[in-house]
Amino acid sequence: MGAVESLRRARPSVLVAHFGTRNKPKPFTSVAVFENQEKASPQSEEEDLAGSAVDAQMLAYYVWLAAARYPEYYGRTACLCLAEELPTALVAAPPEFPLWKEKEPLRLERISALLGAWLA
């Protein structure tokens, strides 16, 4: 995965990863024989939003765990997952992360300001 490799090689201060939406798998036979799904089935493509969200959460958590292996990131790394369609965020961060201190729901502008201050 590119995000984990960039942590390993470049050791950036900030890493922003974007996870896209995948399509729902077509009938089992086209997946099982590894054919091109567009040719194997006449069904139209359909986005798998729920599956993509689970994939993104797992991948983001994996990147966060990978960062914890390096001394410069250990205890100082936060993972914040935002989805365009969801009113909530997934956060994995140390106890001093500023979002933990907020008691009310936050607007995106406030999240951005808190992250900027934390990174400065």
N, C-alpha and C positions, 0 to 999 in steps of 0.2 A: 504494500500500500504506500502511495506517495507521501502521505502525511507522516507516517512513521519513519520513512527513509529520510525525509527532510529534517526531522528531529535528530536522527542519528548522525547525519552528515553535516548539516549547517548549524544546528543548535540555535534556531531563531528565538527572538524574544516574544514574538507573537506569531501564531499560526492560525490561519483561517481556512477551514476546510468546508467545501460545499458538496453535499451528497445529493445526487439527482434522483429522479423518480424512475423506477423500472416498470416494465410492462408485465402484466399477468402472464404466467406461462400458458401456452396453448395446450391442446390435448396431450395426454401422457405419451403417446407414441412419438411425437416429434421431439419431446424432451429426452426420451429414453435413447433414441438413436442419434442424438446430437445433430439433427438436421436443421437447416435454416427454417425457423418457425414461420417466416413470411411465405415461403414456398410450400411448406408441408401442410399448412392449414389455411383455408380461405377466410377464416374468422378474422375480424378486424382487431387491431391492437387496442388494448384497454389498459390504462394505467393502474398500477397496484399501489394505491396511496398508503393503505394500512401496512402492507408488507414493506414498502420503502421506508416508512417511519421506523419500523422495528429494525430494519437493516442499519439505518442511520444511527439509531441509538447504540446499537452494538458496536458499530465501527468507531463512533466517537469515544465510547468508553474504552475500546481497545487502544486508541491513540493516547488517551489520558493515562492508561496503565503503562504504555510504552514510555511516555515521558517520565514517569516516576522512577524509571531505572537509572536515570542520569542525575548526578549530584546537584547540578545547577537547577534542575527542575523539581527535585524532590521537596514536597511540602510547599512549593510556591507555584503550582500549576493548577489552573482552573479549566474546566470544560463546560461550556455553555452551549446548549443545543436549542435552537429556535426553529420552528416550523411556520411557514407562512400561514397555514390554515388553522393553526391551533392557538388558543389563548394562553397556553402555559409554556414553560421552558423546563428543560432538564438541566440540572446543575450538579457537577461533581467538583468540589473545591475544598481547600483547607478551611479550618474554622474562622480564620480572620478575613475571609472573602467578604467584601462589602454587601453583597446581595443578601447574606444571611441576616444582616441587621435590620433590613426593611420589614415592616409589619404589614403594609398594604400592598395590593397588586401594583406593579410598576408599568409605566408606559415605556416604549422602546427608547425614547429620548433619555429617560432617567437611567435606564440600564446602560446606555452608551456613556453617559457622564460618569457613572460609578466605575465602569470598566476603565475609562480613560484615566481617572484619578488613581485607580489601583495600579495601573501599568506605569504611571509617571514616576 
